[in-house]
Amino acid sequence: MVLMALLSGCNAGLAPGHESLCPTCVPQSGGETSDFGGGSVCELKEAMPDDRELRSELEKTLAAYARPFERALRWRAAEDTSAPIMAEDTTLRGKIEFDGGVYLADDTVECGDLVQVRCRLELETADGSMQATSKGWLTLRRSDAASNIAATSDLSTVHGNLDLRVDSSKPHVGRLSTGIAADADGVSGNVTIEVSYFADRASAEAYARGEQVASTSELRVIGEF
């Protein structure tokens, strides 16, 4: 079955590359990170859709994301933060794999008509500025077939030579977040690098464990493709 083949995925992974992009970042618990259900507060259950039309739409959606892609990437500092980044435009290469887990919301009235699939995203730039493996979710909305992928990585696990100019004198935690959408022309989206600074090491470690701790400042860089 085509759907099952698209969901099978593989674990080839990226070839070893550059040094860590943020070697001074406090590692987050679990290394590669992803919110279960893409951060959803709704109860999800793992189940293959029974509806033939929905299975067909899911198959079509997965196929749209399953092809390796290559896109022009432009880095910029976020408008709400001061990031002294100097980076040339480059080419981003990516690959998305689905691991077979399909999840449906128990309560479609409260949670909407969403279907979610676990995925693994591999990204690398032609100039060596970034190389990352992230875990995340593809979300498909049944009512209008709109879809997107959201994935995250602990920045301490990301490799590359992008000069973020992180202030290593302040304890900090980093994250790389990726958002992707597909249309007739292929995929497009953005990668966001965030480095949050904290008053002390203990606060940074608590934040890395998932506790709610306020940061003192933040560096944020966005790559659009």
N, C-alpha and C positions, 0 to 999 in steps of 0.2 A: 504494500500500500504506500502511495506517495507521501501521505501525511506522516506515517510512522518513519519513513526514511528521512524526512525533513527534521523530525524530532530526535533522531538518533545521535547526532553530533559526533565529535571525536575529541581527543585530548592531546593533539599534536603540540600546541603551545608555541610561543615565540622562541626564536633562537636567542641565546644569551647575548646581551648587548652592552650598553654603556654602564657606568656606575649609577648608583641611586640618584634620582633627581633631587631628593631631599634627605641626605644621610643624617641630618640633625633632627629630623621630625620624630616625635614620640610615636612609636608604632601603635596602631589601633588594635584592639582585641580581634583576633581572627585574620589579620593581615589584609587580604582582599575582602572587601565588604560589600554587602548588598542588603537592602531592607526587604524582609519577606513581604511579598505581595506589592513591591514597589512603594512601601510606606503606607499601604492601605490599612484602615482601621476595621475593615470588614472581615468577617470570617470567610476564608476560602477553603475549598476542599479540592483535593486532587481527583480529577475524573475526566475521562475522554468524553467530549460532547456526543449525545445521542442523536441530536438533530442533524440530518444529512446536509441541509443548507448551511448550517453553522460550520460543520466540518469542512465543507468545500471552501467557505470564506476563510477559515483559519489556514487551510492548505495554501490558498492563494496568497495570503498575507505573509506566511513564513517564507514562501518562495521569493517574494519581493525583497526580503532582507537577507536571504541565504547566500547570495552571490558575493564573492570578494569585491571590494570597491576601492577606488582610487580617486581622491578629490584634492583640489587645491585647498590649502589651509593657511589662514591669516591670523596671526596672534595680535591681540590688543589688550590694553589694560581696561578693567571694568570701569564704568563711569563713576561708580560710588566708592572707588578706592584708588589710592596712589600706589602704582606698581611701576618701578623704574625698569621695565623690561625693554630690551632691544633685541628683536628677533626678526629674521628675514621670513618672507612668505616661503612656504615649502609645500610638499605633497604629502598627504596623509593616505596611508594604505590600511585597510581594515578588513576584518573577517568576523562574522557573527555565527555562532553555533548554538543550537537548541538541544537541551539535555533530556528531553522527553517528559518533563513535568508540566502538565496542563492543569490549571486551577480555575474553578468556577465559583462565583459568589453564591452562598446559600440563600441570601435574601436579596433578590433582584430589585425589590421595591426600595429598600434602604440603601443598597450598595450600587444599584445600576446594573446594566447589562454587560458587564465586563468579563473578558476571558484573559487570563494571564499565563504566560509560558516562561519558564526559567531559561536564561540564555547566558552565554559566555562571549565576551567581546575582546578581540585582539586588535590593537592599534599600534602603528609605528610610522614615524615620519621619515622621508627620504634623506633628510639632513642629519638624522640622529638626535634631534632635539627631544624626542619623547618616544618611549616604548612601554606599553602598558597592557596588562590583562585584567579585565574587570568582569564582575558578575552582576547580573541584573535581571530585568524582566521586560518582555514584550507585552504590551497591553493592547487588546483589540476590543473596540466597542461595537457590540452587535448591531445596534440600531442604525448606524451610518457607516460601519466598516472603517472608521478612523482608527489609526494605530500609531504607536510610537514605542521606542525602546529607551529605557533609563537604566544606566549602569554606573557603578562607582568602584573606585580603588583607593586603598590607603596609599597616600603619596610616598610613604617610605618604601613601598614595593615597586614604584614606578621608576624606570631608568631613562637616561637621556642626558644631553648636555645643554639643555635650555637654561640660560642664566637667570634664575628667579631673583637673585640677590636677597635671599632670605636673611633676616637679622638673627644670626645664631646666638646672640647674647640673651635673647628672650626665649623661654620655653615655648614650643609651638607644635601643632598637630596639623597635618595636611591631608587633603582629599582631592582626588580627580574624579569629576562627574561628567558623564557623557549622555547627551540626548540626541536621538536619531529618529528621523521620519523618512518614509519611503513614498515615492510617487512614480509617475510614468517615466521620469527622467533619471530615476535611481534614488540614492539616499543623500540626505543632507542633514546638517545638525551642528553641534558645537561641543567642545570639551572645555570644562571650567576647572582651573586649578585654584584651590583655596588653601591658604595657610593662615591659621588662627593663632594669635599670640596670647599668652596667659601670664598672670602676675607671678606665678611660681611653678616649679616642676610638678608639685602635687596636683595643682589645678589642671595642668595639661594632661597628666596621667588619668585623672578622673574623667576628663572629657573624652579621652581616647577609649575609656571603658564604656562610654555611652551615657555617662551621667550629664545632667544639665548644669553646665558651668559657663559663666559669661566670659567671653574673651575680651582682652583690652584693646585689641586692634586686629586688622585683617589685611592680608595681601590677596588680591584676586586677579587672575589673568584668564582671558577667554580666547579660545581658538575657534574660528568659524570655518565650516567647510560645506 
